[in-house]
Amino acid sequence: MSNSAPRDIQQEELLEMEDQGKRYGSHVEENNEPDACASCCRYILIFFSWLLMFFTFPFCLCASIKIIQEYERAVIFRMGRISGGAKGPGLFFILPCTDEIRIVDQRTISFDVPPQEVLSKDSVTVTVDAVVYFKVFNPVMAVVNVENYQGSTRLLAATTLRNILGTKTLAEMLSNRDTVSAEMQANLDVGTDPWGVKVERVEIKDVRLPLQLQRAMAAEAEASREARAKVIAAEGEQNASRALKEAADIMNESPSALQLRYLQTLNTISAEKNSTIIFPLPIDMLKGFGSK
């Protein structure tokens, strides 16, 4: 259920965009209404086109019948003006002498943004590359409003990548890639909407740092780890000294405990190092030397 809900929402958005495209096509056609003289010439040329097709039938069918695929849409210009909205998919008919057809692919297109050298907010030069996924939701706008929607989208993606990364620090680029990608997608979507292009996804592929900066960051991380290791070792020695002090206080309270500890040490030495010669020395004698 969780996967089907976003798909339904995306399909509804695409259907709404297609409806907007149809309304846009009809709006363009209404705004481009010719005057009386141009309309008369237009009808005359269309009449001669039909007359030519009549005399060349059925050979003219090769140039008049067009078939486009399910993922394609056709924008027809009749006498230089848009004839209705986008046509297709399937079979449709055109006039060979007066109609010009432009086919637009509505599948998702992906391209790599060339590596861009960016100066971050904290004055660090990095090289970043990304990948962009987009598709055409309005073929009429993609043909009429922009000369080359694919090339324009590529150039806009490279410019947007530099502009957005210029406002981020190096730490934000490395740790918040999802946020940077979402912000870039939103800005690209706003810029390409008049072209009939929907940016579906943007992904940051790689952030390459200068070699000197990599060495400096590695040295900083190593120094930080060594400092933490020294702190941990010092804390261990401090805890061990406290434990030894408590043990010494306990042995000082009980003289027999020191004798038992002495015997235990002799037993350990004799078990581990058999070649060692041990000379037992009474504890009372040591006390005598200590009193002097």
RAZI-V497395 format. One record per residue. N is the residue number from 1. RES is the residue in one small letter. PHI is phi in whole degrees, 0 to 359 (NA if undefined). NEAR is the number of other ideal C-beta (glycine too) atoms within 10 Angstrom. D_FIRST is the distance of its C-alpha to the first C-alpha in whole Angstrom. Layout:
# RAZI-V497395
n=N res=RES phi=PHI near=NEAR d_first=D_FIRST
n=N res=RES phi=PHI near=NEAR d_first=D_FIRST
This chain:
# RAZI-V497395
n=1 res=m phi=NA near=4 d_first=0
n=2 res=s phi=291 near=5 d_first=4
n=3 res=n phi=278 near=6 d_first=6
n=4 res=s phi=285 near=8 d_first=5
n=5 res=a phi=296 near=9 d_first=6
n=6 res=p phi=298 near=9 d_first=9
n=7 res=r phi=295 near=9 d_first=10
n=8 res=d phi=297 near=9 d_first=11
n=9 res=i phi=296 near=10 d_first=13
n=10 res=q phi=295 near=12 d_first=15
n=11 res=q phi=295 near=10 d_first=15
n=12 res=e phi=296 near=10 d_first=17
n=13 res=e phi=296 near=12 d_first=19
n=14 res=l phi=294 near=14 d_first=20
n=15 res=l phi=296 near=11 d_first=21
n=16 res=e phi=296 near=11 d_first=23
n=17 res=m phi=294 near=17 d_first=25
n=18 res=e phi=296 near=17 d_first=26
n=19 res=d phi=296 near=11 d_first=27
n=20 res=q phi=298 near=14 d_first=29
n=21 res=g phi=295 near=21 d_first=30
n=22 res=k phi=295 near=14 d_first=32
n=23 res=r phi=295 near=13 d_first=33
n=24 res=y phi=294 near=18 d_first=35
n=25 res=g phi=297 near=21 d_first=36
n=26 res=s phi=293 near=14 d_first=38
n=27 res=h phi=294 near=11 d_first=39
n=28 res=v phi=296 near=16 d_first=41
n=29 res=e phi=294 near=16 d_first=42
n=30 res=e phi=291 near=8 d_first=44
n=31 res=n phi=288 near=7 d_first=45
n=32 res=n phi=259 near=10 d_first=47
n=33 res=e phi=294 near=9 d_first=49
n=34 res=p phi=285 near=13 d_first=52
n=35 res=d phi=282 near=7 d_first=56
n=36 res=a phi=293 near=7 d_first=58
n=37 res=c phi=293 near=8 d_first=60
n=38 res=a phi=294 near=12 d_first=57
n=39 res=s phi=293 near=12 d_first=55
n=40 res=c phi=295 near=11 d_first=58
n=41 res=c phi=295 near=12 d_first=58
n=42 res=r phi=296 near=16 d_first=55
n=43 res=y phi=293 near=11 d_first=55
n=44 res=i phi=294 near=10 d_first=58
n=45 res=l phi=294 near=15 d_first=57
n=46 res=i phi=296 near=16 d_first=54
n=47 res=f phi=297 near=10 d_first=56
n=48 res=f phi=293 near=12 d_first=58
n=49 res=s phi=295 near=20 d_first=55
n=50 res=w phi=295 near=12 d_first=54
n=51 res=l phi=294 near=10 d_first=58
n=52 res=l phi=295 near=14 d_first=58
n=53 res=m phi=294 near=18 d_first=55
n=54 res=f phi=294 near=9 d_first=57
n=55 res=f phi=281 near=8 d_first=60
n=56 res=t phi=259 near=14 d_first=58
n=57 res=f phi=293 near=10 d_first=55
n=58 res=p phi=264 near=8 d_first=54
n=59 res=f phi=292 near=10 d_first=54
n=60 res=c phi=290 near=17 d_first=52
n=61 res=l phi=295 near=12 d_first=49
n=62 res=c phi=296 near=9 d_first=49
n=63 res=a phi=262 near=14 d_first=48
n=64 res=s phi=262 near=19 d_first=47
n=65 res=i phi=264 near=11 d_first=44
n=66 res=k phi=237 near=17 d_first=41
n=67 res=i phi=232 near=11 d_first=38
n=68 res=i phi=236 near=19 d_first=35
n=69 res=q phi=282 near=13 d_first=31
n=70 res=e phi=298 near=9 d_first=28
n=71 res=y phi=268 near=13 d_first=27
n=72 res=e phi=245 near=17 d_first=31
n=73 res=r phi=226 near=24 d_first=32
n=74 res=a phi=245 near=19 d_first=36
n=75 res=v phi=253 near=23 d_first=38
n=76 res=i phi=255 near=20 d_first=41
n=77 res=f phi=253 near=16 d_first=44
n=78 res=r phi=254 near=18 d_first=47
n=79 res=m phi=58 near=19 d_first=50
n=80 res=g phi=84 near=10 d_first=48
n=81 res=r phi=241 near=14 d_first=46
n=82 res=i phi=292 near=20 d_first=42
n=83 res=s phi=258 near=18 d_first=42
n=84 res=g phi=73 near=13 d_first=39
n=85 res=g phi=270 near=20 d_first=36
n=86 res=a phi=286 near=27 d_first=34
n=87 res=k phi=258 near=21 d_first=34
n=88 res=g phi=110 near=20 d_first=32
n=89 res=p phi=278 near=14 d_first=31
n=90 res=g phi=111 near=10 d_first=33
n=91 res=l phi=256 near=10 d_first=37
n=92 res=f phi=210 near=15 d_first=39
n=93 res=f phi=238 near=10 d_first=43
n=94 res=i phi=228 near=20 d_first=45
n=95 res=l phi=270 near=19 d_first=48
n=96 res=p phi=294 near=14 d_first=50
n=97 res=c phi=268 near=16 d_first=53
n=98 res=t phi=246 near=18 d_first=51
n=99 res=d phi=256 near=18 d_first=47
n=100 res=e phi=236 near=12 d_first=46
n=101 res=i phi=246 near=14 d_first=42
n=102 res=r phi=237 near=16 d_first=40
n=103 res=i phi=260 near=16 d_first=37
n=104 res=v phi=241 near=21 d_first=34
n=105 res=d phi=274 near=16 d_first=31
n=106 res=q phi=257 near=22 d_first=27
n=107 res=r phi=283 near=10 d_first=26
n=108 res=t phi=291 near=13 d_first=25
n=109 res=i phi=248 near=16 d_first=28
n=110 res=s phi=238 near=12 d_first=28
n=111 res=f phi=209 near=14 d_first=32
n=112 res=d phi=269 near=12 d_first=33
n=113 res=v phi=284 near=23 d_first=35
n=114 res=p phi=302 near=11 d_first=38
n=115 res=p phi=305 near=16 d_first=39
n=116 res=q phi=246 near=16 d_first=40
n=117 res=e phi=276 near=10 d_first=43
n=118 res=v phi=238 near=19 d_first=42
n=119 res=l phi=263 near=12 d_first=44
n=120 res=s phi=287 near=19 d_first=42
n=121 res=k phi=295 near=14 d_first=42
n=122 res=d phi=264 near=10 d_first=44
n=123 res=s phi=62 near=8 d_first=46
n=124 res=v phi=241 near=15 d_first=45
n=125 res=t phi=273 near=12 d_first=45
n=126 res=v phi=231 near=21 d_first=42
n=127 res=t phi=246 near=13 d_first=40
n=128 res=v phi=234 near=22 d_first=37
n=129 res=d phi=231 near=16 d_first=35
n=130 res=a phi=216 near=25 d_first=31
n=131 res=v phi=229 near=15 d_first=29
n=132 res=v phi=237 near=26 d_first=28
n=133 res=y phi=243 near=15 d_first=25
n=134 res=f phi=213 near=25 d_first=26
n=135 res=k phi=210 near=18 d_first=26
n=136 res=v phi=269 near=27 d_first=28
n=137 res=f phi=257 near=20 d_first=26
n=138 res=n phi=223 near=29 d_first=30
n=139 res=p phi=298 near=26 d_first=32
n=140 res=v phi=295 near=26 d_first=35
n=141 res=m phi=294 near=26 d_first=35
n=142 res=a phi=293 near=27 d_first=35
n=143 res=v phi=268 near=22 d_first=38
n=144 res=v phi=274 near=17 d_first=40
n=145 res=n phi=274 near=16 d_first=39
n=146 res=v phi=215 near=17 d_first=39
n=147 res=e phi=290 near=7 d_first=42
n=148 res=n phi=222 near=11 d_first=39
n=149 res=y phi=291 near=21 d_first=36
n=150 res=q phi=290 near=16 d_first=35
n=151 res=g phi=296 near=10 d_first=38
n=152 res=s phi=294 near=17 d_first=38
n=153 res=t phi=294 near=23 d_first=34
n=154 res=r phi=297 near=17 d_first=35
n=155 res=l phi=295 near=12 d_first=38
n=156 res=l phi=294 near=18 d_first=36
n=157 res=a phi=295 near=27 d_first=34
n=158 res=a phi=296 near=17 d_first=37
n=159 res=t phi=293 near=15 d_first=38
n=160 res=t phi=295 near=23 d_first=35
n=161 res=l phi=299 near=25 d_first=35
n=162 res=r phi=294 near=15 d_first=38
n=163 res=n phi=294 near=12 d_first=38
n=164 res=i phi=287 near=20 d_first=35
n=165 res=l phi=292 near=25 d_first=36
n=166 res=g phi=292 near=11 d_first=40
n=167 res=t phi=262 near=11 d_first=38
n=168 res=k phi=247 near=19 d_first=37
n=169 res=t phi=277 near=15 d_first=39
n=170 res=l phi=296 near=19 d_first=39
n=171 res=a phi=296 near=12 d_first=37
n=172 res=e phi=292 near=16 d_first=34
n=173 res=m phi=296 near=21 d_first=34
n=174 res=l phi=280 near=13 d_first=33
n=175 res=s phi=258 near=11 d_first=31
n=176 res=n phi=243 near=15 d_first=29
n=177 res=r phi=292 near=16 d_first=28
n=178 res=d phi=296 near=10 d_first=25
n=179 res=t phi=294 near=11 d_first=26
n=180 res=v phi=296 near=22 d_first=29
n=181 res=s phi=295 near=18 d_first=26
n=182 res=a phi=294 near=13 d_first=24
n=183 res=e phi=294 near=17 d_first=28
n=184 res=m phi=293 near=23 d_first=29
n=185 res=q phi=297 near=20 d_first=26
n=186 res=a phi=297 near=14 d_first=27
n=187 res=n phi=293 near=19 d_first=30
n=188 res=l phi=294 near=23 d_first=30
n=189 res=d phi=296 near=15 d_first=28
n=190 res=v phi=293 near=11 d_first=30
n=191 res=g phi=288 near=17 d_first=33
n=192 res=t phi=265 near=23 d_first=32
n=193 res=d phi=299 near=15 d_first=30
n=194 res=p phi=294 near=11 d_first=34
n=195 res=w phi=269 near=22 d_first=34
n=196 res=g phi=75 near=26 d_first=31
n=197 res=v phi=245 near=26 d_first=29
n=198 res=k phi=248 near=20 d_first=25
n=199 res=v phi=277 near=23 d_first=25
n=200 res=e phi=273 near=15 d_first=22
n=201 res=r phi=200 near=13 d_first=22
n=202 res=v phi=226 near=25 d_first=25
n=203 res=e phi=230 near=15 d_first=26
n=204 res=i phi=279 near=20 d_first=29
n=205 res=k phi=279 near=12 d_first=31
n=206 res=d phi=206 near=10 d_first=34
n=207 res=v phi=238 near=18 d_first=36
n=208 res=r phi=261 near=12 d_first=40
n=209 res=l phi=261 near=17 d_first=42
n=210 res=p phi=298 near=12 d_first=46
n=211 res=l phi=297 near=8 d_first=48
n=212 res=q phi=296 near=8 d_first=50
n=213 res=l phi=292 near=13 d_first=47
n=214 res=q phi=299 near=11 d_first=45
n=215 res=r phi=295 near=11 d_first=48
n=216 res=a phi=296 near=12 d_first=49
n=217 res=m phi=293 near=12 d_first=45
n=218 res=a phi=294 near=10 d_first=46
n=219 res=a phi=295 near=10 d_first=49
n=220 res=e phi=296 near=10 d_first=48
n=221 res=a phi=295 near=10 d_first=45
n=222 res=e phi=295 near=10 d_first=48
n=223 res=a phi=296 near=10 d_first=50
n=224 res=s phi=295 near=10 d_first=47
n=225 res=r phi=293 near=10 d_first=46
n=226 res=e phi=296 near=10 d_first=50
n=227 res=a phi=296 near=10 d_first=51
n=228 res=r phi=296 near=10 d_first=48
n=229 res=a phi=295 near=10 d_first=50
n=230 res=k phi=295 near=10 d_first=53
n=231 res=v phi=295 near=10 d_first=52
n=232 res=i phi=294 near=9 d_first=50
n=233 res=a phi=296 near=10 d_first=53
n=234 res=a phi=296 near=10 d_first=55
n=235 res=e phi=296 near=10 d_first=53
n=236 res=g phi=295 near=10 d_first=54
n=237 res=e phi=296 near=9 d_first=58
n=238 res=q phi=295 near=10 d_first=58
n=239 res=n phi=294 near=10 d_first=56
n=240 res=a phi=294 near=10 d_first=58
n=241 res=s phi=295 near=10 d_first=61
n=242 res=r phi=295 near=10 d_first=61
n=243 res=a phi=295 near=10 d_first=60
n=244 res=l phi=295 near=10 d_first=64
n=245 res=k phi=296 near=10 d_first=65
n=246 res=e phi=295 near=10 d_first=64
n=247 res=a phi=294 near=12 d_first=65
n=248 res=a phi=295 near=11 d_first=69
n=249 res=d phi=296 near=9 d_first=69
n=250 res=i phi=292 near=10 d_first=68
n=251 res=m phi=294 near=15 d_first=71
n=252 res=n phi=292 near=10 d_first=73
n=253 res=e phi=285 near=8 d_first=73
n=254 res=s phi=236 near=10 d_first=74
n=255 res=p phi=296 near=10 d_first=77
n=256 res=s phi=291 near=8 d_first=76
n=257 res=a phi=294 near=13 d_first=72
n=258 res=l phi=292 near=14 d_first=74
n=259 res=q phi=295 near=14 d_first=76
n=260 res=l phi=295 near=11 d_first=73
n=261 res=r phi=295 near=12 d_first=71
n=262 res=y phi=296 near=15 d_first=74
n=263 res=l phi=294 near=11 d_first=74
n=264 res=q phi=296 near=10 d_first=71
n=265 res=t phi=295 near=11 d_first=71
n=266 res=l phi=298 near=12 d_first=74
n=267 res=n phi=297 near=10 d_first=72
n=268 res=t phi=294 near=10 d_first=69
n=269 res=i phi=295 near=12 d_first=71
n=270 res=s phi=292 near=11 d_first=73
n=271 res=a phi=281 near=8 d_first=70
n=272 res=e phi=271 near=8 d_first=69
n=273 res=k phi=241 near=10 d_first=72
n=274 res=n phi=289 near=7 d_first=75
n=275 res=s phi=277 near=4 d_first=77
n=276 res=t phi=278 near=8 d_first=77
n=277 res=i phi=267 near=5 d_first=80
n=278 res=i phi=250 near=10 d_first=80
n=279 res=f phi=250 near=4 d_first=83
n=280 res=p phi=295 near=8 d_first=82
n=281 res=l phi=232 near=9 d_first=83
n=282 res=p phi=297 near=10 d_first=84
n=283 res=i phi=292 near=12 d_first=82
n=284 res=d phi=296 near=8 d_first=85
n=285 res=m phi=295 near=9 d_first=87
n=286 res=l phi=295 near=12 d_first=84
n=287 res=k phi=294 near=10 d_first=84
n=288 res=g phi=296 near=10 d_first=88
n=289 res=f phi=294 near=7 d_first=87
n=290 res=g phi=291 near=7 d_first=85
n=291 res=s phi=291 near=6 d_first=87
n=292 res=k phi=294 near=4 d_first=90
